[in-house]
Amino acid sequence: MQNTRLTNLVDSIASRLGQWFLNPWRRLSLLLISFFFGFFLGTAISTIAGQRGVLDIAIAGFLVVLTEMTSRIFYNSAFLSKRSLLVESLNVLKVGFIYSMFVESFKLGS
């Protein structure tokens, strides 16, 4: 890629943001936000899909495939040596999503 002012700006913003997230508390707060957003996303999707009653099986299949793809990316041997913050926050989002699905199933079971 050419070295333009726009690419220099994007690279400098990305490096500064990466340096900012090296702080463990900021990293933990970002991961907590990802977890809670995944929890919210799972609750919202299950509520909307259950309310409409259309394409429940297709939506469930799509969500399972999306969850499995995320697991495959995160637990791949190439990523075990270098875990980026983006991949780690995506995995925590997935965990929050799955946890919300379990909570929703317990709500429906009682």
C-alpha positions as CSV (number, residue, x, y, z in Angstrom):
1,M,0.0,0.0,0.0
2,Q,1.2,3.5,-0.7
3,N,2.4,5.7,2.1
4,T,-0.2,8.5,2.0
5,R,-1.3,11.0,4.7
6,L,-4.5,9.0,5.2
7,T,-2.6,5.7,5.8
8,N,-0.2,7.5,8.1
9,L,-3.1,8.9,10.1
10,V,-4.8,5.5,10.3
11,D,-1.6,3.8,11.4
12,S,-0.9,6.5,14.0
13,I,-4.4,6.3,15.4
14,A,-4.2,2.5,15.5
15,S,-0.8,2.5,17.3
16,R,-2.0,5.1,19.9
17,L,-5.1,3.1,20.5
18,G,-3.1,-0.1,20.9
19,Q,-0.8,1.7,23.4
20,W,-3.8,3.0,25.3
21,F,-5.3,-0.5,25.6
22,L,-2.0,-1.9,27.0
23,N,-3.1,-0.7,30.4
24,P,-4.6,-3.8,32.1
25,W,-7.6,-1.9,33.6
26,R,-8.6,-0.5,30.3
27,R,-8.2,-3.9,28.7
28,L,-10.4,-5.4,31.4
29,S,-13.0,-2.7,31.0
30,L,-13.1,-3.3,27.3
31,L,-13.5,-7.0,27.8
32,L,-16.3,-6.4,30.3
33,I,-18.1,-4.1,27.9
34,S,-17.8,-6.8,25.2
35,F,-19.3,-9.4,27.6
36,F,-22.2,-7.2,28.6
37,F,-22.8,-6.3,25.0
38,G,-22.8,-10.0,24.0
39,F,-25.3,-10.6,26.8
40,F,-27.5,-7.8,25.6
41,L,-27.2,-9.0,22.0
42,G,-28.3,-12.5,22.9
43,T,-31.3,-11.3,24.9
44,A,-32.4,-9.0,22.2
45,I,-32.0,-11.5,19.4
46,S,-33.9,-14.3,21.3
47,T,-36.6,-11.8,22.2
48,I,-37.1,-10.5,18.7
49,A,-36.9,-14.0,17.1
50,G,-39.3,-15.4,19.6
51,Q,-41.8,-12.6,19.3
52,R,-41.9,-12.7,15.5
53,G,-42.0,-16.5,15.3
54,V,-40.7,-16.5,11.8
55,L,-37.5,-18.2,10.7
56,D,-36.7,-19.4,14.3
57,I,-34.8,-22.5,13.0
58,A,-32.8,-20.5,10.4
59,I,-31.8,-17.8,13.0
60,A,-30.8,-20.4,15.5
61,G,-28.7,-22.2,12.9
62,F,-27.0,-19.0,11.8
63,L,-26.2,-18.1,15.4
64,V,-24.7,-21.5,16.0
65,V,-22.5,-21.2,12.9
66,L,-21.4,-17.7,13.9
67,T,-20.5,-18.9,17.4
68,E,-18.6,-21.9,16.1
69,M,-16.7,-19.7,13.6
70,T,-15.7,-17.4,16.5
71,S,-14.5,-20.4,18.5
72,R,-12.5,-21.7,15.6
73,I,-10.8,-18.3,15.1
74,F,-10.0,-17.9,18.8
75,Y,-8.8,-21.5,19.5
76,N,-6.8,-21.9,16.3
77,S,-3.2,-22.8,17.0
78,A,-1.9,-19.8,15.0
79,F,-3.7,-17.4,17.3
80,L,-2.7,-19.1,20.6
81,S,0.7,-17.6,20.4
82,K,-0.5,-14.1,19.6
83,R,-3.9,-13.1,20.9
84,S,-4.9,-9.7,19.7
85,L,-7.4,-7.6,21.6
86,L,-9.9,-7.7,18.8
87,V,-10.0,-11.5,18.7
88,E,-10.1,-11.7,22.5
89,S,-13.0,-9.2,22.8
90,L,-14.8,-11.1,20.1
91,N,-14.4,-14.3,22.1
92,V,-15.7,-12.6,25.3
93,L,-18.7,-11.2,23.2
94,K,-19.4,-14.8,22.2
95,V,-19.2,-16.0,25.9
96,G,-21.7,-13.3,26.9
97,F,-24.0,-14.3,24.0
98,I,-23.9,-17.9,25.0
99,Y,-24.5,-17.1,28.7
100,S,-27.5,-15.0,27.8
101,M,-28.9,-17.9,25.7
102,F,-28.6,-20.2,28.8
103,V,-30.3,-17.6,31.0
104,E,-33.1,-17.3,28.4
105,S,-33.6,-21.0,28.3
106,F,-33.8,-21.2,32.1
107,K,-36.4,-18.5,32.0
108,L,-38.5,-20.4,29.5
109,G,-38.1,-23.7,31.4
110,S,-39.5,-22.3,34.7
